[in-house]
Amino acid sequence: MKKYGLGKKEKLCSVRAIEILFGPGGAEFSTLAYPLRAVARADEVRASDAPVAFLISIPKKRLRHAVDRVAMRRRVREAYRLNHGRYQLPEGLRVDLGFVYVADKLMSYSAVERAMNRILAALAAKYSSSVDAENRQ
């Protein structure tokens, strides 16, 4: 796979997986790094080659104009595409990850990228420490 590419297998598109992720008790990990909120859960059952399957949600309630929602979706996707390779998850672990935009206005790419780096670092720390704890037992 290309270093900076995003493939189809990295897209979270299963309705069932999305309902589980955002449903009651579904998210194992949730964090807010303004202007993004991230929710995640480990999923060993999903048959995918990608370690992370992600989705991006830009609510119409926050950004009323479609052009603004598309622009923010592109910024979030680009920030993820360029930075997801820096943070490694343990081998064999599959994670469903959802990004939700929480700001009420357009934000610059640099703000989105800073938030993305904080989220990905926290995600990597959470799942690498949980795997370490399981290995010690």
Steps between C-alpha positions, in 0.01 A plus 500: 500500500622849426644699787256790473210329328152423626340191359141380491571256784577791732150642458248406768180448303323212674171625647522240776854602598401869504194430717714302744765773511256783572244295695479468877810336643662470157797733524796385709691820431370855468692823498450862406773700328326813378367520225474117484355233724609142447336176606659160452462136584715196438344241272677168452213347300506735200667344198715782368861547403512852643573541873267802519166557328385859540210728421458877504180673606446872442152573641266726308398651833856636540574609142187591308653542154592189304815663361624559855429139599684369194798728568526384862461135400789541259716668766431228754565222246825664388620543860425132566662386175825683570529415871357151556829331407688664788308316768515121505241271654586152625509226237174317443282767662217647291350834605182673385550876530255784452583870475223747577542870429387710800585859404232741376717663234766412246838430657840523337683189387774557759244490785351180362845343461598586860178343625554193281853448637373523860223250427725251321765520775237437769354212298841336454579543870165352607517188288872433541467524880192273504685236297801530733274445801345189340847360424610542863209290633 
